[in-house]
Amino acid sequence: MPAKTGKQYIERLKEANNNVYIHGERVEDVTEHSAFKNVIRSMAHLYDLQYEKQDKMLYTSPTTGNKVGMTFLQPKSIEDLIARREAITEWARTSGGMMGRSPDYLNAEVMAMGMNNSLFAEGDPRFAENARNYYEYARENDISLTHTLIHPQVNRAKMQHQQKDANVALHLVEEREDGIIVDGIRLLATQGGITDEILVFPSTVKKAGELDDPYSLAFAIPNNTPGLKYISRESFDYGKNDWDHPLSARFEEGDAIVSFENVFVPWERVFVCGNSSVCNRTFRETNAVVHMAHQVVAKNIVKTEFVLGVALQIMDAIGIDQFQHVKDKGTEIMLTLEAMRSHLYRAEHNAKLDNSGTMTPEYEALDAARNWYPRIYPRLTEIVRIIGASGLMGIPTQDDFNHDEIGPIIHRGLQGKNLEGYERVQLFRLAWDMTMSAFGSRQTHYEYYFFGDPIKMGMTYFDNYDKDVYKDYVDNFLKKSNGVRV
């Protein structure tokens, strides 16, 4: 079938009736529940956008001839890579980059693992075929995915097999002729329960050893598989209108604990089974992390553009753009934006074909960007808070403005340099929702841990960096010093 529409996305969710819990209750219909209905509508808009901008968002499937989503594209040239990124950017612009798990993120992953599938054959030759077939299936059916990587935070000082309750984490229970049985808990599925399927992989930030082989699993199954439960955290969409909560009322993706209760996974959906070595190497050796990082950097450029736009609007709204410290803070955001654009440009224009014939961006540029952005994004939101100052505390609601008695008072009293009170408060509510609301705080925390613990990531980055060339540079410089006084 061709790429789906927003209506089809919603219909699938209704029909699937995924096993989702929130606020102590099972959700009867996620498409109508107050915690999920607004983000589902935002997701539906992404799928509709594919048809509104078909030249940019769709391409012809190489196997069926159907029009399929551009974000599934296996790029074979730099032009293809840029075309896919432009589709990613179109989706990101609808939310100002505030939807961290829009479908393109995992579309890029299944493409990379599907095309670079030979690693999976180390466990079983059919696993490589499974990965390829799953990519085809996801692309042709426009499957939306959530994913889960992390074991529960029981005792981070120990590996899973050393835990007091070694069965709490997702693990292999049984291998059968027709598939496997898995049981246990995983964290942390963003958009859990409002997508078609779940992709399970272990995090590779903390490498596993052979004793953790029972926890080393990779597979994909429908979200309504028997025994699969999504236990969602409290929703940060408080049911307010999108004037009062311009971001959280539309883009609150949610995060869920995932419970597998003796879940059956058919062999054709298994990619890794009890093999820590393959799991440890999957993201890098399939180039999945490269293509995922390409999507993330493109999304974060849009996010930085949005933050910059809000900051500049605040400066203009209250006449602070001539002050030295304000200009300097604006410059920080601008420098971040241009640095991220440079990383992306370098990654795309230094791209090379990998062994599967996939045009793959330069990893070094993307790796630097994905390590740097989690460290800098908290500063960007801090800048917005600093320049917004007390204006981010004095933000009446739309109902206040609509009140016959107090509306005119605050409309006049909260005017800005170039804006009336209503428009200025609307802008400041956007800045507040971006940085200070529960939604905004979650965004900052989310970016900080996007790819894992930034400190561990930094250690890995340091260890893998080619340091010898710079040490040799200094050695050679010193060797040329002969101690002769001039």
N, C-alpha and C positions, 0 to 999 in steps of 0.2 A: 504494500500500500504506500501511497505517497506521504510526504510530511503531513503531520496532523495539524488541525486547526485548534483554536482555543476551546471551541465547543466540544470537540472530540476528546481533548485532554480532560475536561470536566466530566464528560460522560464516562470515560474510563475509570475515573476515581469513584464515581457513584456505583458503577457496576462491580468494581473490585471490592468495595466495602472493607478496606484495610483495617486491621485490628489496632486501632489507635486509642490511647487513653490520655486524658488531660484533666487537671483539676479534680482528680479522684473519680472520674467517670469515663466509661467507654463512649466514644464518639459514634453516633449512629450514621451521620453523613458529614464527612469533612468539608464538603463543598458548601454546606449551609451553616456549619458551626462558627460561632463568632471568632474563635481563635485562629481559624484557617481560611475562612471564605475570602478575605480580602487579599491575602497573598496568593491564593489560588487564582483569583481574577487577574492579578498582576502576571502570574505565570501564563495564564491563558492569553494575555495580551502579547507575550513573547511569541507564542505560536502563531497568533494571527498576523503578527508583524512579518513572519516569513512569507506570507502571501501578499501582504501590502507592498513589500519590497522584494519581489521574487528574484530580480536580477542580482541582488546582493545577498539574499538569504537562502536561496535554493540552488541546487545543481542537479544534473541528470545522473542518476545512479548508473554505475558501470555494469551492473548485473541485471537490473530490471527495466531500466529506462524511465523509471518514475522520477518525479522531482522530490529530492530528499534534502534534509537540512545541511546547509553549508558548513555548520560547525562539526559535522561528522567527516568532512572531507579529508582524504589522505592526500596531502599536498605533494606534488611531484616537481614543483618548481618554486622559485622565490615568489613568482607572481601568484601562484596558488596559496602560498603561505600568507601573503599579504591580503588576498581575497578572503581567506578564512578569518584573519584578524579583523578585517573590516566588518564582517558579520558579527563577530564577538563584540566589537565596539558598538554596533547598532543596539544590541541587546543591553549592554551595560548602560548606555545613555538613558534608557527608560527609567532607571532607578538611581542615576547618579553614581553608579558603581556600588550601590548599597546592598545588592543581592549577591552575596559571596558564593552561592551555590546555584547560580542559574545553570540550565542544562548543559551549556557548552563546556563547562569545566570537566565533567565526566565523559562527555562525548569525545573530547580530545584523548582522554585516558583509554577508553575502549578501542579507539582507532589505533593508538600506538601499540597497545598490547595485542590487538588482533593482527596487525601487520608484522610486528616483531615478535613472533610467537615461539620461536625455536627454543627459547630458554625453558618453556613449560614442558617440553618433550623430555627433559632430564628426569622428570618425575614419572611421566607416562606419555608415550607418543600421542595418544588421543587428546591429552590436555592442550597441546599446541593447536590441534584441529578445533578443539572447543573454543579457544580464544578467537580464532579466525571466524568461526561460525557465529559467535556471539556478537562480534562487531557487525557482521552482515545483518544479523537479526535486529540489533539495536538501531542501526541506520535505516533499514527498510521499514521498520515499524515506528520510528521516531520515539523510542523508549526514553522516558525520563527516569533518571536514576538518583537515588541517594546512596551514600556509602558510609562504611564504618571501618575504622582503622585501629581504635585504641582499646586496650584492656582496661577494666575498672581500676581506679586508683586505690588499691587495697594496701599494698606495701611496695613502693617504688624502689626500695633498696634490694628487693629480691626478684628473681625471674619467676615466671608463672608456675613452673613445677615446684618451686620452693615455697609457695604461698601456704598459709595455714589452711585455707580452703582452696585447694588446687583446682577444683571443679567450678569455681565461680566464673572464671573467664571462658569465653567460647572455646570449645575444644572438640576434637573428634571422639565420638562415642563408639562408632561401629562402621566398618566397611561391609557393604552388602553387594550382591551381584548387580543390583540395579542402581546403586548409589551409596551415599553416606548418610549417617545420622550425626547431627551436631547438637550441642547443648551448651548453654551458658550465656553470659552477658557481654555486650560490647557497647562502647561509647564511640562517638557521639554523632548521631546521624542528623545532620542538618536537612531540613525538608523531609524528615522521616515521616512516612505515611501519606504524603501528598504527592508522591511520585509513583511510577509504575513498578519499579523493581529496586532491589538493593544489591550493591556490589560490595563484597566483603574481601578486604585485604588487611594483613597486619601492618602496623606502622613499622617503617624501617629506620626511624630516628634512633630507636634502641634495638640493636641487632639481637636476634635470638640464636641460641645454640641448639645442638641436636636434642638435648633433654627437653627442649620446648617444641619439638616436632609436632606433638598432638595439637598445639595451638596455632600451628603454621598452616593456615588454610586460605584459599582464595576461591570464591564462587560467586554466582549471581542467581538470584531467585526472585519470583514475583513477591510483592509486598503483602499479598493476601495468602501466602503459603501457610498452611496449618501449623500452629505452634509458634508463629512469629508475632511478636507484640512490639508496638512502639509506645513508650511511656514518655510523653512530651513534658518538657519543663513548662512552668507558668508562661502564659502568653504575654508578650509586651505590646500586643495590640489590645488596647483597653476599650475598644468599641467606640472611640471618639471619631469625630469626622476628620477628614484629611486637611482641613484648615488648621485645626488645633494640633493634630499629629500628622504632619504632611509625609513623614517617612514611615513611622511605625504603623500607621493605619493602612499602608499599602504593601510594605516590603518586609514585614516581620516573618522571617522564614521558619523560625522555631528550631529547636534542637531536641533530640530524643535519645533516651536510653533504649537499646535494642535487646530484647529478650528472645533467645532461641530455646524453645522447650522441646527437645528431641525432634528437631526439624529434619525432614528428609530433603536431601539435595540429589537429584538425578546426576549420573556420571557426566552426561553431556553438558551440565552446567558447572562442572568442577574444572578449575585451572591449576590449583596446587592442593595437594593432600598430604599433610604430614611431612613437609620438606622445608626446614628452616633455611637451608642454603638458597633454594630457589626464591623463597619469599624475601630474603635479605637483599637479593640482587634484582628483583623484578622491576621496580620503578626506574632504576638507572639503566639496566641492560636492555630493557624494551624501549627506552627513550620516553616512557610515559611521563616521567617527571619533567622532561624538557617541554613536551607539548602542553602539559598542565601548567607549567610555569609561564609559557607563552600566553596562555589565556589569562592567567592571573595578572601578569604585568600589563597586558592590554586593559584589563578591567581596572587595575589600580591607577592607570594613567587617567582614565575617565573619572575615577573617584577623586583624584587630586585636582583635576580641572573643576569638579563640582565644589570641592572645599575652597579652592581659590576664588571661584565665582561668588560663593557666599561671603567669604571674607571681604572681597572688594565691594560687594553690595553694602555690607555693614559699614565699611569705612565711608562710603559715599553717603549713606543714609543719615549718619550723625556727624558728618563733617570732620572726621579725624584723619583723613588721608594725607594731610599736609604735615603731620607730626613725625619727627624723626624715628621714634621707636616703632610707630605703626608701619611706616614704610619698610623698616628693616624686617619686621615680622612678615609683611607681605612678600618681601624678597625671599625669605626662607621657603615659603610655599612655592614660589616661582622656580627657585633653584631645584627643589625637589621634583617638580613637574618636568623641567628640562632634563634633569639627570635621568629620570625614568624613560623619557622619550629617547634619549641617547642609548640607553641600554637596549631598548626594543629595536631601534634602528640597526645597531650593531648585530644583535642576535639574528635579525631577519636577513640582513645583507651579507652576513658571513655564514649563512645556512649551507648545509651540504647534504647530499643524498646519503642515507644510511643503507645498511645491507638489504633492507626490504624495499628499497626504492622510494622511501619516504623522505621528502625534503624536511630536514630537521634543523631548527634554529641552533645557533651557537650557544652551547650550554653555559659557558663561562659568564657571558653577559647576563643571562637570565638568572643564574645562580647568585651573582652579585646582587641583582635587583631584589630577588626573593629573600635574601638575607638582610638587606638594608631596609626595605619598606616596613617590616614589623617594628623596627627600632625608631623609625621616623614618624610613622602615622600618629602615635600618641602626641607627638609634638605639634603636628598639624592641627589636631583637635584642640590642643591647649591654646594655640594661637587664636583660634576662633573664640574660645571662651574669654581670653584676656581682652581682646578688642571689643567683644560684646559687653563685657563688664556687667554693670547692674541692669543693663537692658535685657539680659537673659533671665533676670529674676522678675522683672515687671512685664509679664506677658499675659494679659487677660485673654479669655477665650472668645470665640466668635459670638457666643451667646451674650457675653457682656456688651459687645458692640451693638448687638441687636436690641438691647434693652432701652426702652424709651427714655428712662431717666438718666442712667449712668453712661449709656452709649455715647452721647454727644460730649460728655465730660472727658472720657478717655480718648475719644477720637481727636479732640483738640490737645489734650494734655500730653499725649504720647506721639505727637507729630515729630517728624525728623526734618533734616535739612531740605530734602527734596520729596518727602513722602508725607502723606497724611497719616494719622495715627493707625488707622485700620491696616494700611499697606505696610507700615513700618513694623507693627507687631506681627503681621503674617511672616515677614522676613525673619524676624527674631525667633519666632516659634520654629521655623525651619532650622535655624542655627542651633537652637536648644535641642531639638529632636535629633540632630546630627551628632551632638557632643555630650549632652547632659542628661537626657532622658534615659530610661532603662534601655531603650533601643540603642541610643547613642553610646552608652557605656558598653553595651554588648558588642557594638561595632569595633570599638577600640580594643577590647579584650580579644575579640575574634581575629582581628588583623595581627595582633601580637603573637598569637599561637597558630596562625593560619597553616603553616607547614610543620608545626611542632615547636618544641621548646627552642626559642631563639639562641639560648646559650649553647645547647647541644648542637644545634645547627651551625653555630659559629665555630665551635670546636672542630666539627667535621670539615667545614670550609677551610679552616686554618690547616688542618692535617692534609687535605687534598691539594692545597694550593702549591703551585710550582715555585718553591722558595729558592732552589739552588741557583737559578740564573741570577738572582739578586745578590746572593751571598758571594757568588763567583765574581760578580761585578766589583764588589768591595775588595775582595782578595786581590784581584788583578790591579786595582787602583793602588793598593798598598804596596804591591810588589814593584811598582814603578817608582816608588819613593826610595831614593838612594842615600838619604841623610846628608846630602851636600848642602852646606849653608850658602844661601844666595847673597 
